[in-house]
Amino acid sequence: MAWGTPQDHEAPALLILDRRDGAGAATTGELVSLLDRGEQERSARFRRPGDRERYQLGRAALRQVLGAYLDRNPAALRFRYGPHGKPALDGVVDAAPHFNLAHSGDLILLALHPSRPVGVDVERLRPGLDWQPIARRVLPADAVSRLESLPPEQGDAAFLEAWCRLEARLKASGEGLAGLERLRRESATQPADIAIWDVEVPAGYGAAVALAEPL
């Protein structure tokens, strides 16, 4: 487990959990008891133990961090979800931070910011992924052209970085993947109302975090 942040005083705080460091042991017993009924029911639907453990660890860590931030019982926190699934604290107004959670493979990322909507994404690199059709479907044409101009050995990682930035941006805005078509029509340049950083993560992964303007 490690705290990290992009090198900017306005950037969100980031918590990075790696199950390979033994963080997964924290999902048993006491931490799992922090989850509410809905979270426990969703956890039970995961067929693979690794997916279940990652979900439990992420949700328990989210509750612990928010509980410490607000000086509240982590198990008593309640969440509501926006039209595209983005979570927010329910019934907490004063001093409630914005937050977002992402996980892939062995990594879990949690981002917090005191005043601005935040989005985070992490993805595990899958060598040999046929990413060109995906890129043409979700990225602006100029971004696709740049990716396809790269040597093959660089294309996989570059696409992963572009995807992480895209998803972090959509999660920060609250649109989720429903906003893909709109962004595909726009320029690939970073908009003035969204700040995006790449996040340093272990080899074999890509990650990004984004901040939107205050609501």
N, C-alpha and C positions, 0 to 999 in steps of 0.2 A: 504494500500500500504506500502511495506517495502523493503528496500535494505538489501541484505544479501550476504554473500560470504562464501565459504568453508574456513577453517582456514589454508590458505596457501598463501604466498605472490604472487605466480604466478597464482593463481586461477582467474577465471573470476568474474566480478561483476554480481550480480543477482538482478533483480527487481521482487518482488513477489506481485501480485495483487490478492486480494480476494474480489469478488463481494459482499460477505456477509458483508463486512465492509463499504459498500456504494460506492465502486469504480465504480459500474455500472452506477451511475448517470452521470459520466463523458463521457458517450458515446453519449449523446444527443447534438444537436445543434452544438456548435463550434468544438468539437472534431471530430464529424462525418465529418465535412466539410474538415478535413485534408486528408481524404482518396481520392485516385485518382479514376478515373472512373472504372477501373478494380476491385478495392477493393469494391467500392460501388455496382457494379453489382454482385460480388460474395456474398456480404452481403445480397443482396435482395433474393438470392436463398435459404437461410436458411429458413426452414419452421417454426421452433420453435423460438419464440422470445428470449429465453435464449441463444440459440446458436448464433443468430444474434448479440445480445448484447455483448457476449463474444468475438466474432470475431472483432467487431468494436472497443471494448475497447483495445484489444491486438494490433491491427494495429495502432490505434491512439497513444497508449503509445509508441510503437516502433518508430513512427515518431517523437514524442516529445523528446524522449531520444537521438535519433541519431541527431536530429536537434540541441539540446543543446550541444552535444558532438562536433559537427562540426561547430557550430555557423552559421547554415543555417536555412532557412525557412522550417519547417517540411512538409508543404503541397507541397513544390517544389521537395522533394526527389523522386527519381525514382529507381525502383528495377529491377534487372534482376534475372533469375532463372537458376540454373544449370540443368544438364540432369536428375537429380532425384528430382528436385523441390526445392533445397536449395536456399534461397534468398541471394542476395548480393546487395550492392549499385551500381547503374549504373551511370557512368560518374563521380565518385568520387574516386580519387586515393590517394592523399596525406592525411595521417592521418586517413583514413577510418578504423573504427574498424570492427572486425569480430563480428557477432551477430547471435542469434538464438532464436526462439520463440516457446513456447508450451503452450497448454491449455487443461484442462479437468475439468468437473464439474464447480465449482465456482472459480478455480484457473487459473491464467495466469502467466507464468514464462518467463522472458526475460534475456538472458545472453549476456554479451559483453566482448571482450578481445581485447587489442590494436594490437596484432601481431599474434595470433594463431587461427586457425579455431576452432569454438566452437559448441557444440551441447547440447541441453537440452531437457529433457522429464519430464512430470508430468502426473500421471494417478490416477484416483479415484478408490479406493478399491471397488470391487464388491463381497460382501460375497456370497459364494456358486458358484462362477465361476468354471466351470470344466476346470481348467488350465492345467491339466496333458497332454492332447493331444496337446495343444498349445506348452507347454514346450518341448515335445518330437520332435516337428516339427522345433523349432527355436533355441533351446539351445544345447550346446555340451552335449554329453552323461554323462560326469562326473558331470556337473552342474545339470542335471535332477536327477541323482542318489542322490545327496545331498538334493535336494528339496523334493524328495519322501521319504527320510528317516526322515523328520521332523514330529512332531506330527501334526495332522490335523488342530488344532487351529493356528498353526504357518505357515502352508503352503501357505495360501492365500497372506499374507503380504510378505513372502519371495519371492514368485514368482513375485509379483508386483515390488519389489526392483530389482530383476534380470532383468525383462523386461525393467524397466526404464534405468538401466545401459546399456543394450544392445542397446536400441533405441538412447540414448544420444551418445553412441560411433559411431553408424552408421551415425547419423546426423553430428557429428564433422568431420568424414571422407568424408562427401558429398555423400556417397553411398545411404543413405536412406535404406528403407526396401529391396531394390534390393540386398543389401549385406548380407542378412540373411543366404543364403545357404553357402556362403564362411565362415562366422563366425561359423556356426554350425559344420563345419568340423575342426575348430581350437580348441585349448585348451581354457578352461574357464578362464585361468589366464590372468591378465591384461597385455597387450602388452607394450613394453618399449616406443613406440611412441605415446601412448594415455594415458592421465591421467584422471581418473574418480573419482568423489566424489558423495556421497549421499548428498541430500539437505534436510535440516530440513523444513518440511511443516506441516500444520495442520493435526490433526488426521483424518484418513480415506483416506489419499493420500500417494503416494510415488513419489519421484522425484530424478533425477540425472543430473549431468552436466559433460561434457567431453571436453578435449582439445586435439587437434591433434598437431603434429609438424608443425612449420611454413612452408608455401608453398614456 
